[in-house]
Amino acid sequence: MQYRQLGRSGLKISTLTLGTMTMGGKGAFEKVGNVGLAEAKRQIDLCLDAGVNLIDTADIYSTGGSEEIIGEALGGVHKSGVMLATKVRFPMGKGPNDAGLSRHHIIDACNASLKRLRTDYIDLYQVHEWDGITPLDETIEALNTLISHGKVRYIGCSNYSAWHIMKALGISDATHRQRFVSQQIHYTLEAREAENELLPLAHDQGLGVLVWSPLAGGLLSGKHRRDQKTPEGTRQLAGWKEPPINDEARLWDIIDVLVEIADARGVSGAQIALAWLLGRPTITSVVIGARNEAQLADNLQAASLELTSEERAALDRVSLLPLQYPYWHQAQTAKDRLGPADLLLLGPHL
């Protein structure tokens, strides 16, 4: 297992993070997985043995059920070398203040997460989604209050637009408050939109990048094939429609190349898709979750898998998205004065 520095912080995290959305199986999250306590303990032990040092969850996962299972699986002990990340934003009750990123909800939600996780502090506390009603100053101030009280050590964001992040970083810098050290985003061979703004921003501003749903809800696992029935036991068959697929023909073209490389290597398609992500610029860690121990053990093998330049080029070509405005214009007319962050997106098109 390799370890990479999380943004501008001094924290180093493993290139693979254990994702726990499959734990709990309550409500809509039953479609994702229904991992109970015994299986959760095995998954956590498997990851720790492999060198994973970060466990990622969210209060909304099974309405607190995932956090409760993690807390119980760890025995209420924040083990040395094991870090916990969770998130806040989505509704945790029916009251008008039981959601969002107000000072009221953030502080209440953090205290509730600490209780469920059975710990005194959260290593990485992430705002889970944008809140356009609450002033960002209020959100940043509330997060800093938690840091000053020792309940949170680092803060990050997830599913923010680039301008949302820049506005937040600007407020933090102007008011001398702690800034986001990371963003958690959706980014896969099939969904490369993050390359437009989010990854160049990460490079420019020194943000760590964690990737959620790196296999596109299992579509890039290698189990799904063109013109074949959806396999039993998958999220798609259960009705989980995240992430959306806007170009099915392109998806199958990507899977064809993915499977061809995987078969030639004698590994799973999932390992190839994860290895591609781990080799992309600015990526710090890829969040892997599993319905069972066998899936997790397979995914963990990606940490030591190196793609050849030819394999990577084939995957890049089949998955490359066309440039949108203003990027196609920049590629045509600004290529004489492009910086390193610009080239993350524009480089392959020049």
C-alpha positions in Angstrom: 0.0 0.0 0.0 1.2 3.5 -0.9 0.4 6.6 1.1 -0.1 10.1 -0.3 -0.2 13.5 1.3 -3.7 14.8 1.7 -3.6 18.2 0.0 -1.6 20.8 1.8 -2.0 19.1 5.1 0.7 17.0 6.7 -1.6 14.0 6.8 -0.8 10.9 4.7 -3.6 8.5 3.7 -3.6 5.2 1.9 -4.2 5.2 -1.8 -7.3 3.0 -1.1 -9.9 4.0 1.5 -12.6 1.7 2.9 -16.0 3.0 1.9 -18.9 2.0 4.1 -22.1 2.9 2.2 -22.9 -0.8 2.0 -23.0 -1.1 5.8 -26.3 -1.0 7.5 -28.8 -1.7 4.7 -31.5 0.6 5.9 -34.0 2.4 3.7 -32.9 3.2 0.2 -29.3 2.1 1.0 -30.5 -1.5 1.1 -30.1 -1.3 -2.7 -26.4 -0.7 -2.3 -25.7 -3.4 0.3 -26.7 -4.9 3.6 -23.4 -5.5 5.3 -24.0 -6.4 9.0 -21.6 -6.2 12.0 -19.9 -9.5 11.6 -19.1 -8.9 7.9 -18.1 -5.3 8.6 -15.5 -6.5 11.2 -14.0 -8.8 8.6 -13.9 -6.1 5.9 -12.3 -3.7 8.3 -9.7 -6.2 9.4 -9.0 -7.1 5.8 -8.4 -3.5 4.9 -6.2 -2.8 7.9 -4.1 -5.9 7.1 -3.6 -4.5 3.6 -2.5 -1.2 4.9 -5.6 0.9 4.5 -5.6 3.7 7.1 -8.8 5.6 6.4 -12.4 4.5 6.8 -15.0 6.8 5.1 -18.7 7.0 6.0 -21.5 9.6 6.3 -24.3 10.2 8.7 -26.9 9.7 6.0 -25.7 6.2 5.1 -28.6 4.0 6.4 -29.6 7.1 8.6 -26.6 6.6 10.9 -26.5 2.8 10.6 -23.2 2.8 8.9 -21.6 4.9 11.6 -23.0 2.8 14.3 -21.6 -0.4 12.8 -18.2 1.2 12.4 -18.2 2.3 16.0 -19.2 -1.1 17.2 -16.8 -2.9 14.9 -13.9 -0.8 16.2 -15.1 -1.5 19.7 -15.3 2.2 20.5 -11.6 2.6 20.2 -10.0 5.1 17.8 -7.2 2.6 17.0 -3.7 3.9 16.4 -3.1 4.4 12.7 -6.8 4.2 11.8 -8.5 7.4 10.8 -12.2 8.1 10.4 -13.9 10.3 7.9 -17.6 11.1 7.9 -19.9 13.7 6.3 -22.7 16.1 7.1 -25.5 17.8 5.0 -28.4 15.5 4.2 -31.6 15.2 6.3 -31.2 13.3 9.5 -34.8 14.0 10.8 -38.0 15.6 9.8 -37.4 19.0 11.4 -36.7 22.2 9.4 -33.2 22.3 10.8 -32.3 18.6 10.5 -30.4 19.2 7.2 -28.1 21.6 5.5 -24.9 23.3 6.5 -26.1 25.8 9.1 -24.1 26.2 12.3 -27.0 24.6 14.1 -27.1 21.5 12.0 -23.3 21.0 11.6 -22.6 21.1 15.3 -25.6 18.9 16.2 -24.8 16.4 13.4 -21.1 16.2 14.4 -22.0 15.4 18.0 -24.4 12.8 16.8 -21.8 11.2 14.5 -19.2 11.2 17.4 -21.7 9.3 19.5 -22.5 6.7 16.8 -18.8 6.3 15.9 -18.0 6.0 19.6 -15.0 8.3 19.3 -13.9 11.7 20.6 -12.9 13.2 17.3 -13.3 12.8 13.6 -10.1 12.9 11.4 -11.7 14.3 8.3 -15.2 15.9 8.5 -16.7 16.6 5.0 -19.6 18.7 3.9 -21.5 16.2 1.8 -23.2 18.5 -0.7 -23.7 22.2 -1.5 -26.1 24.2 0.6 -27.1 27.3 -1.4 -29.2 28.8 1.4 -26.7 28.9 4.3 -24.0 31.6 3.9 -20.6 30.0 3.4 -19.1 32.2 6.1 -21.5 30.4 8.6 -20.5 27.0 7.4 -16.8 27.7 7.5 -17.1 29.2 11.0 -19.0 26.3 12.3 -16.4 23.8 11.0 -13.6 25.8 12.5 -15.5 25.8 15.8 -15.4 22.0 15.8 -11.7 22.1 15.0 -11.0 24.5 17.9 -13.0 22.2 20.2 -10.9 19.2 19.2 -13.9 17.3 17.7 -12.6 17.5 14.1 -9.0 17.6 12.8 -9.4 18.3 9.1 -12.2 19.5 6.9 -13.2 18.7 3.4 -16.0 19.0 0.9 -17.8 16.7 -1.4 -19.9 17.2 -4.6 -19.1 20.9 -4.8 -18.8 22.8 -8.0 -15.4 24.5 -8.6 -16.8 28.0 -7.9 -18.3 26.7 -4.6 -14.9 25.4 -3.5 -13.0 28.6 -4.6 -15.5 30.8 -2.7 -15.0 28.6 0.4 -11.2 28.7 0.1 -11.4 32.5 -0.4 -13.4 32.9 2.8 -11.0 30.7 4.8 -8.0 32.5 3.5 -9.4 36.0 4.0 -10.6 35.2 7.6 -7.5 33.1 8.6 -9.7 30.0 9.2 -8.8 26.4 8.4 -9.5 25.6 4.7 -10.7 22.4 3.1 -7.8 20.0 2.6 -9.7 17.7 0.3 -12.7 17.2 -2.0 -14.5 13.9 -2.5 -15.8 13.5 -6.0 -17.2 11.1 -8.6 -14.6 10.3 -11.2 -14.3 7.2 -13.3 -13.3 6.0 -16.8 -17.0 6.6 -17.8 -17.4 9.9 -15.9 -14.5 12.2 -16.6 -16.3 15.6 -16.2 -14.2 16.3 -13.1 -11.3 17.0 -15.4 -12.9 20.2 -16.6 -12.6 22.2 -13.4 -12.3 20.1 -10.2 -9.0 18.4 -10.9 -7.3 21.5 -12.2 -8.6 23.3 -9.1 -7.1 20.6 -6.9 -3.8 21.0 -8.6 -3.8 24.8 -8.4 -5.1 25.0 -4.8 -3.4 22.0 -3.3 -6.5 20.0 -2.5 -6.4 16.2 -1.9 -8.9 14.2 -4.0 -10.8 11.2 -2.9 -12.9 9.4 -5.4 -16.3 7.9 -4.6 -18.0 5.1 -6.6 -14.9 4.5 -8.7 -16.5 1.6 -10.5 -19.6 3.6 -11.5 -21.9 1.6 -9.2 -20.3 -1.7 -10.3 -20.7 -1.0 -14.1 -16.9 -1.0 -14.5 -16.3 -4.1 -12.4 -16.0 -6.3 -15.5 -19.1 -8.2 -14.7 -21.3 -6.2 -17.0 -20.8 -7.0 -20.7 -22.3 -5.8 -23.9 -25.6 -7.5 -24.9 -25.7 -9.6 -21.7 -28.2 -9.7 -18.9 -27.4 -7.6 -15.8 -25.8 -9.9 -13.3 -27.8 -10.9 -10.2 -26.9 -9.1 -7.0 -25.8 -5.8 -8.6 -26.9 -2.3 -7.7 -28.4 -1.7 -11.1 -30.6 -4.8 -10.8 -31.7 -3.6 -7.4 -32.7 -0.2 -8.8 -29.8 2.0 -7.7 -29.5 4.5 -10.6 -26.4 6.5 -9.4 -24.4 7.5 -11.3 -26.5 8.3 -14.4 -25.3 6.9 -17.7 -25.8 9.5 -20.5 -24.1 7.7 -23.4 -24.6 3.9 -23.2 -22.8 3.2 -26.4 -19.6 4.9 -25.1 -20.0 3.0 -21.8 -19.9 -0.3 -23.7 -16.9 0.8 -25.7 -15.0 1.6 -22.5 -16.0 -1.8 -21.0 -14.8 -3.7 -24.1 -11.3 -2.2 -23.7 -11.4 -2.6 -20.0 -12.3 -6.3 -20.2 -9.7 -6.9 -22.9 -6.9 -5.5 -20.8 -8.2 -7.3 -17.7 -8.4 -10.7 -19.4 -4.9 -10.3 -20.9 -3.6 -9.5 -17.3 -5.6 -12.3 -15.7 -7.2 -9.8 -13.2 -10.7 -8.4 -12.8 -12.0 -5.4 -14.7 -12.5 -3.7 -11.3 -8.7 -3.8 -10.7 -8.0 -2.2 -14.0 -10.5 0.6 -13.5 -9.1 1.3 -10.0 -5.5 1.2 -11.2 -6.4 3.7 -14.0 -7.7 6.1 -11.4 -4.8 5.7 -9.0 -2.5 6.7 -11.9 -4.4 9.9 -12.7 -3.0 13.3 -11.7 -4.1 14.8 -8.4 -5.8 11.7 -7.1 -5.0 11.0 -3.5 -7.2 8.0 -2.6 -9.9 5.9 -4.1 -12.8 4.9 -1.9 -13.7 1.2 -2.3 -16.8 -0.4 -0.8 -18.1 -3.9 -1.2 -21.1 -6.1 -0.6 -18.9 -8.9 0.5 -15.4 -9.9 1.5 -14.5 -11.4 -1.8 -15.3 -8.2 -3.7 -13.2 -6.2 -1.2 -10.3 -8.6 -1.4 -10.3 -8.3 -5.2 -10.4 -4.5 -5.1 -7.5 -4.3 -2.7 -5.3 -5.9 -5.2 -5.5 -2.7 -7.3 -3.1 -1.0 -4.9 -0.2 -2.9 -6.3 -1.3 -3.0 -10.0 0.7 -0.9 -12.4 -0.7 -0.3 -15.9 1.6 -0.1 -18.8 1.8 3.1 -20.9 0.1 1.3 -23.7 -2.8 0.0 -21.5 -3.3 3.5 -20.0 -3.3 5.1 -23.5 -5.9 2.7 -24.7 -8.2 3.4 -21.8 -7.5 7.2 -22.1 -8.5 7.1 -25.8 -11.7 5.2 -25.5 -12.9 7.3 -22.5 -11.8 10.8 -23.5 -14.6 13.3 -23.5 -14.9 16.1 -26.1 -13.9 19.6 -24.9 -16.7 21.9 -23.9 -16.6 25.7 -24.2 -14.4 27.6 -23.2 -11.9 24.7 -23.2 -12.0 24.0 -26.9 -11.3 27.7 -27.5 -8.4 27.7 -25.1 -7.0 24.6 -26.8 -7.1 26.4 -30.1 -6.0 29.9 -29.1 -4.2 29.8 -25.7 -1.9 26.8 -26.1 1.2 29.1 -26.1 0.5 30.2 -22.5 -1.0 27.3 -20.7 0.0 26.4 -17.1 0.3 23.0 -15.5 -3.3 23.0 -14.1 -4.6 23.9 -17.6 -2.8 21.0 -19.2 -4.4 18.4 -17.0 -7.5 18.8 -19.2 -6.2 20.3 -22.4 -2.9 18.4 -22.7 -4.4 15.3 -24.3 -6.2 17.5 -26.9 -3.2 19.4 -28.1 
